[in-house]
Amino acid sequence: MRKEYDFSKAKRASEVPHLAKLQTEAKGKTRITIMLDNFVIDAFRQLAEREGIGYQTLINRRLRESLEAGVLDEETLRRVLREELAAV
């Protein structure tokens, strides 16, 4: 093996179409840039450290849980309130 290699002309995997596709399929994730409050970042870092996982993994997990929990729309809220008020 060489002690030094010249990667100045190398392409990133994302620049090679078939490799980019493989990366996307394998990971199922997309890299993004997002601005979050320092408080949120610090809180997730502390929680993640306690759980022994990465904070970005924890943020992703919590967002997924929130989405899978479903949305409480106005119609559902009104129906539940009517049911509860009728029971009183």
C-alpha positions as CSV (number, residue, x, y, z in Angstrom):
1,M,0.0,0.0,0.0
2,R,1.1,3.5,-0.6
3,K,1.7,5.8,2.2
4,E,-0.3,8.6,0.5
5,Y,-3.0,8.6,-2.1
6,D,-4.2,11.4,-4.4
7,F,-8.0,11.8,-4.1
8,S,-8.1,15.2,-5.7
9,K,-9.8,13.9,-8.8
10,A,-12.1,11.4,-7.0
11,K,-15.9,11.8,-7.1
12,R,-18.2,11.5,-4.2
13,A,-20.6,8.6,-4.3
14,S,-23.5,11.1,-4.6
15,E,-22.0,12.3,-7.9
16,V,-22.1,8.9,-9.4
17,P,-25.7,8.1,-10.3
18,H,-25.8,4.4,-9.6
19,L,-23.9,4.8,-6.3
20,A,-26.1,7.6,-5.2
21,K,-29.2,5.5,-5.9
22,L,-27.7,2.6,-3.9
23,Q,-26.9,4.9,-1.0
24,T,-30.4,6.2,-1.0
25,E,-32.0,2.8,-1.1
26,A,-29.7,1.4,1.6
27,K,-30.2,4.2,4.1
28,G,-33.7,5.3,3.5
29,K,-32.7,8.7,4.8
30,T,-31.8,12.0,3.3
31,R,-29.3,14.5,4.6
32,I,-30.8,17.9,5.3
33,T,-29.8,21.1,7.0
34,I,-32.2,22.3,9.7
35,M,-32.1,25.1,12.3
36,L,-33.2,24.1,15.8
37,D,-33.1,26.0,19.1
38,N,-30.0,25.4,21.2
39,F,-32.4,24.4,24.0
40,V,-33.8,21.6,21.8
41,I,-30.4,20.4,20.7
42,D,-29.1,20.3,24.3
43,A,-32.1,18.5,25.6
44,F,-31.9,15.9,22.9
45,R,-28.2,15.4,23.5
46,Q,-28.8,14.8,27.2
47,L,-31.7,12.4,26.5
48,A,-29.7,10.6,23.9
49,E,-26.7,10.2,26.2
50,R,-28.9,8.7,28.9
51,E,-30.3,6.2,26.3
52,G,-26.9,5.5,24.8
53,I,-27.8,6.5,21.2
54,G,-27.0,9.5,19.0
55,Y,-29.1,12.7,19.4
56,Q,-30.0,12.8,15.7
57,T,-31.3,9.3,15.9
58,L,-33.4,10.3,18.9
59,I,-34.8,13.4,17.1
60,N,-35.7,11.2,14.1
61,R,-37.3,8.6,16.4
62,R,-39.4,11.2,18.2
63,L,-40.5,12.9,14.9
64,R,-41.5,9.5,13.5
65,E,-43.5,8.6,16.6
66,S,-45.3,11.9,16.4
67,L,-46.2,11.4,12.8
68,E,-47.3,7.8,13.4
69,A,-49.5,8.9,16.3
70,G,-51.8,10.6,13.9
71,V,-53.3,14.1,13.8
72,L,-56.2,15.1,15.9
73,D,-58.4,17.0,13.5
74,E,-61.2,19.4,14.3
75,E,-63.9,16.9,13.5
76,T,-62.5,14.2,15.7
77,L,-62.0,16.7,18.6
78,R,-65.6,17.9,18.3
79,R,-66.9,14.3,18.2
80,V,-65.0,13.4,21.4
81,L,-66.1,16.5,23.2
82,R,-69.7,15.8,22.3
83,E,-69.4,12.2,23.6
84,E,-67.8,13.3,26.8
85,L,-70.2,16.2,27.5
86,A,-73.2,13.8,26.8
87,A,-71.8,11.4,29.4
88,V,-71.8,14.1,32.1
